Amino acid sequence: MPIVVDIDVLLARRNMSVGEFAAAVGITPANIAVLKNGRAKAVRFATLDAICRVLECQPGDVLRYVPDE
């Protein structure tokens, strides 16, 4: 899929565990794994808002486009 989710990179920079992050965002660790592994079909704006608030970042820091070869 050409959309890549860089949550694991942002979590590593902040020394934050997936469990801490999931609790702060208000979604389950399983749903964080779905996002991290590129299996998500959609992301709600409310969830993206919470992710950006917790990680103190912009949506472009979380999502990036990589064209298929």
C-alpha positions as MATLAB code, in Angstrom:
seq = 'MPIVVDIDVLLARRNMSVGEFAAAVGITPANIAVLKNGRAKAVRFATLDAICRVLECQPGDVLRYVPDE';
ca = [
       0.000    0.000    0.000;
       1.377    3.419   -0.880;
       0.385    5.036    2.445;
       2.929    4.352    5.194;
       2.194    4.963    8.885;
       5.285    6.009   10.857;
       3.893    5.629   14.377;
       6.690    3.282   15.476;
       9.340    5.844   14.461;
       7.581    8.593   16.407;
       7.114    6.359   19.451;
      10.807    5.433   19.433;
      11.819    9.109   19.306;
       9.673    9.789   22.359;
      10.602    6.590   24.239;
       6.899    5.765   24.516;
       5.545    2.229   24.633;
       2.630    1.071   22.503;
       0.582    0.515   25.670;
       1.213    4.039   26.956;
       0.441    5.471   23.536;
      -2.764    3.453   23.113;
      -4.020    4.559   26.529;
      -3.216    8.217   25.815;
      -4.910    8.114   22.385;
      -7.887    6.111   23.633;
      -7.682    3.113   21.299;
      -6.575   -0.463   21.883;
      -3.002   -1.682   21.404;
      -4.423   -4.086   18.796;
      -5.678   -1.141   16.756;
      -2.282    0.548   17.078;
      -0.751   -2.651   15.655;
      -3.203   -2.544   12.724;
      -2.069    1.010   11.964;
       1.644    0.234   12.396;
       1.500   -2.850   10.173;
      -0.268   -1.081    7.315;
      -3.450   -3.152    7.579;
      -5.774   -0.222    8.356;
      -8.264    0.658    5.640;
      -9.107    4.045    7.172;
      -8.275    6.375   10.044;
     -10.883    8.610   11.636;
      -9.988   12.274   11.883;
     -10.730   12.108   15.613;
      -8.149    9.317   15.963;
      -5.609   11.189   13.840;
      -6.236   14.280   15.964;
      -5.575   12.294   19.157;
      -2.428   10.721   17.669;
      -1.060   14.138   16.716;
      -1.980   15.626   20.103;
      -0.246   12.828   22.035;
       2.841   12.765   19.802;
       2.914   16.569   19.406;
       3.238   16.275   15.642;
       1.495   17.028   12.356;
      -0.521   14.478   10.305;
       2.284   14.484    7.725;
       4.661   13.207   10.398;
       2.403   10.179   10.925;
       1.360    9.415    7.330;
       3.396    9.507    4.156;
       2.819    8.504    0.556;
       5.225    6.069   -1.130;
       4.205    5.202   -4.706;
       4.096    1.559   -5.764;
       6.905    0.563   -8.076;
];
